[in-house]
Amino acid sequence: MIEFVKGTVNYIDTQYIVIDVNGVGYQIYCANPFIYKVDEGSAITVYTYQYVREDAIKLFGFRSRDERALFEKLLNVSGIGPKGALAILASGQPQQVVNAIEEENEAFLTKFPGVGKKTARQMILDLKGKLEDFMPSLVGSVYELKNEQKARYPRELEDAIEALQALGYVEREIKKIAPKLAEEQLSTDQYIKKALQLLLTI
């Protein structure tokens, strides 16, 4: 495994960049090759993932280890290959992708090329709850939001939220009504009843 390539940006193509390392040019496929335009002629470090198949060996490059880690996680999802994973990362917003998975936001995920409803659902099933450890640097992530909610909401409301999730309501729906529910002091059953009423209005 090649951890990173450190050298000079020699060439930029629509799909890849070439890094000159002591006279050897490494072809590295990137989500957005042209973001390296500002580095052309300069020495940089590109974190890499080595993809090996019977008919090809390719290097994929990333600005950070977090971005590379998300790429590797996406590759583990059925229906997503390197090209699809790069298309998802091309948005330049790994945090938004992680948040969309945690919030089960299929509409956001299906905006990416090659990601239909089935693949978006598979991403959520495979990755939800498994992204916190390898992307701890995310600021304002859903993980922090969950911790804030646990500190702010009474136990009865937390139990009601868990019950709503068991009924099939997704996190983004619950987040819309939770602040309203928190304004009142109710039993768990009363919170659930009130929540169901509010969910009908959104």
HELIX and SHEET records of a PDB file:
HELIX    1   1 PRO A   33  ASP A   39  5                                   7    
HELIX    2   2 ARG A   65  LEU A   75  1                                  11    
HELIX    3   3 PRO A   82  LEU A   89  1                                   8    
HELIX    4   4 PRO A   94  GLU A  102  1                                   9    
HELIX    5   5 GLU A  106  LEU A  109  1                                   4    
HELIX    6   6 LYS A  117  LEU A  127  1                                  11    
HELIX    7   7 VAL A  142  ARG A  152  1                                  11    
HELIX    8   8 ARG A  155  ALA A  166  1                                  12    
HELIX    9   9 GLU A  171  LEU A  181  1                                  11    
HELIX   10  10 THR A  188  LEU A  199  1                                  12    
SHEET    1   A 6 PHE A   4  ILE A  12  0                                        
SHEET    2   A 6 TYR A  16  VAL A  21 -1                                        
SHEET    3   A 6 VAL A  24  TYR A  29 -1                                        
SHEET    4   A 6 ALA A  56  PHE A  62  1                                        
SHEET    5   A 6 ALA A  43  ARG A  53 -1                                        
SHEET    6   A 6 PHE A   4  ILE A  12 -1                                        
END                                                                             
